[in-house]
Amino acid sequence: MGRVQDKVAIVTGGSTGLGKATSVLLAQEGARVVIADIQDNLGTEVVKEIKADGGFAEYYHMDVTEEDEVRKVCADIFGGHRRLDILVNNAGITGAPLPTHEITVEEWDKVLGVDAKGVFLCTKHAVPYMQQSGGGSIVNISSVYGIVGGMDVPPPFLYHAAKGAVRLMTKSDAICYAADKIRVNSIHPGWLWTPMLENVGKNSTEGPEAFHKRIQSRLPLGHYGEPLDVAYGVLYLACDESKFVTGTELVIDGGYCAW
């Protein structure tokens, strides 16, 4: 316990799935957690859950694609806590499951807006406060599909493009801000049992049962991961145990990329 004691952490998309697991775990380990999301009801419920467990949490409505909102939330958090130590860029969407020649510009802009532009904007407005705080840790949630291509599902090529961008943004920012003692790393989850995956299965043309059986057959460990499996990776990269780790990519995928 106490691995991130009294550190101030922003978790974007912290109301469900991986974001919720991360928010809860960071709070259990002593962080003052700020959940930034657009799902207000779910976000406030997570705050209540954390507080009921004795932790500290706040909720802010924040659309990561809107710079004015991101700027204001970061300023308000720093104004209230006088520091900012951890940013978890977790907010993301999958987009239309279409090949490149069928994707519209609007669909491209929507996915890249959340998954890549959102990381850019949150980093842009968090970094100055981390500099004033004497350093910090930024953890960007990418994907195995930011490293490899894949045709396991109707190909969400937009998602691949966005998560690949996050991977290289991470490395560039790691170099850029190392002198400020700000570490920047990316995590690349594989198939996790989350509401997002559940919806993908439900919408699969082959049916949920066949879909999940096929996907799990591609995982050497033979089963899906859980959000908490990745949340522990976030915790490691956020805490001082990883003080010599920056610019790296932590793959948590049940062996998927080892094929």
N, C-alpha and C positions, 0 to 999 in steps of 0.2 A: 504494500500500500504506500501511497505518497510519492509515486515515481514522477508525478508532475505537480507536486504540491504547490498551491497558490499561483500557478501559472495561468495566464488568461488565454483562453483558446477560442477561436472562432471555427465552427464547423458548418460549412455551407451544405444545404440539402440534408440537414441533420434530423429531419422529422421521421424518416422511415429507413428501413433496410440497413445498409452499411453505415449511413450517416447517424442513425439512431444508436446503433451498437457502439459506434465510436464516441458519441456524445456521452452515453451512459458510462462507458469504461473510463474515459478521461476524468469524468466527475468522481467516480469511485476512487481514482488515484490522486484526487486532491485538486484537480484543476477547477478554475472558475470558467464554466463552459457557456459560450454564447451560441445558440442555435440560430442560424440565419437561413430562412427558407421562405417559400411562397405558400406553403400549406399551413396556414395559420392554426387551424384547429388541432392538427396532428402535432405541430411544433409545440404548442402550449401544453398538450398532454404529456409530451416527453419531459418538459420542464417540471411539471407536477410530479412525474414519476421520479425524476432525479432528486427533487427536494424531499419527497417522501422517504427517500433512502438516505437522507442526511447530506446530500451534495448541494452544490451551488450551480444554478443554471438560470439563464435569461433567454428570452426569445425576441428576435427582431424579424419583422417582415423585410425581406430583401430579395429582389430579382437580380441575379448575378449579371444579367445582360444590360442592366440600367446603371450607367456610371454614377449618376447623381445619387441613387439609392446606396450603392456600394460606398461612395465617398462619405455620405452622411453616417451610415452605420459604423464604419471604421472610426470616424471622428467621435461619435457618441460613445463607443466602447472605450476608446482611449481616454476620453474626457471623464468617464465614470470610474475607470480602474487605474488610470495613470500608467498603464503599460499594456503591451500586447506581445505575447510570447509565441503563440502557436496559431498557424492558419492551416486548416484542412480543407483543401479545395476538392470537395466531394460531389457537389451538385452536378447532375448529368442526365441526359436523355439518350435514348437509342436511335430514334428517327425512323424513317420509312425503310422497310426491308426491301430495297430495290437496287438493281444494278445501276451503275453510273449513268448509262444512256437514258434511263427512265426517271432520274432524279430531277426535280425542279430546282430552280435557283432559290425559291422560297424555302424549300425543305433543307437545302444546303445551308442557307443563312440561319435557319432556326437551330439546327444541331450544332453547327460550328459556333453559333452565338452563345449557347449554354456551355458546351463542353470545352471550348478553347478560349473564346473571348471572355467567358466568365472567369476562367483561371487567370487570364491576363489582368482583368480589371481588379479582382480581389487582391492579387499580388501587388499590383501597382499602388493600391491605396493602403495596404497593410504594411508594406516595407518601410515607409517613413516613420511609422510608429514603432516598428521593431528596431529601427536604427536608434530612436530615442530611448528605447528600453535596453539597449546594450547588446542586442542580438535576438535570435529567435529560430524557430524551425517552421518551414513550410512543407507540407506533405500534400502532393498532388495525386489524386486518384486517377490513374490512367486505366489500362486494361491489358490483358494478354494480347488483345487486338490492337494495341499500340506498338506491339513488337512483331507479331506475325499476322499474316492474312488468314482467312478462314472461310469455309463454306459449310460450317456445321448447321447453320440456319439460313433462311433466305437472307442473302448477304447485306448486312447493314453497312455498306461502304462508307456512308457518312460518318458513322461511329468510328470506324477504323481510322479515317482521315483525322478526325478530331483527337482521338486518343494518341495517335502518333505525334501529332503536334504537341500535345501535353508532355510527352516523353522528352522531346528535344528542347522545349521551353524550359523544362526542369533543369536540364544540364547547363544551358546557357545562363539561367539565373543563379545556379549554384556557383558558377565561376564569377559572375558579376558581383554577387553580394558576399562572397567569402570573407572579404576584408572587413565587412560589417558584422561578422560573426553570425550571419544568417545562413543556416543550412537549408538546402532545398533538395528534396528527394521525391521520387515517384514510386507509387505502389501499383502493381499490375495484377489485379485479381483475375482469377479464372471464373468458372461457373459457380456462383453462390446462390443458395436458395433465398431469394428476396422477392418482394412483390413484383419487381420488374421481370424476373425470370418466370414467375408464376403466370404473369400475363402473356409472355411470349409463348409459353406452352399452351395456354388456353386458345390462343389465336393461331396456333400451328395448323396447317392444312392436314397433317397426318394424325392429329389428335394428341391430347396431352400425354397419354400413357406411352404411345409410341415415340413421341418426341423426347420425353425424359429418359426412356430406356436407351435411345440412340445416343444422346449426348453423354450420358454416364458411361457408356461403353468406350468413349474416347478418353476417359479419365483413368490413368493408371491406378489411382487409389480407389476407384470404383464407386465414388459417391460425390455428391455436391459438397462444396464448402458451406460454412455458415458465416454470416456477417461478422461474428465475433472473431473468427479466424483471422480476418483482415484487420479488424480493430486492434488486435494485439500488435500487428505490424505497425499500425499508425502510432500506437503508444510508444513502441520502441524508438521510432524515428523522431517522435516529439520530445522524448525525455533526454536527459543528459547522458544516458548510457550510450547514445549514438553520437557523442560529441565529435568523433573523427569521421563521421559518415556524411558526405554530401555529394550530390550529383549522381547518386546511384539509383538503380531500379530494383525494387524488391518484388520478385514474382511470387505470388501466393495462389497456386493454381491446381494443386493436386497432381502435379506432374504433366499437365496438358502440353506444355511447351517442350517437354523432354522427348516427345516422339521424334 
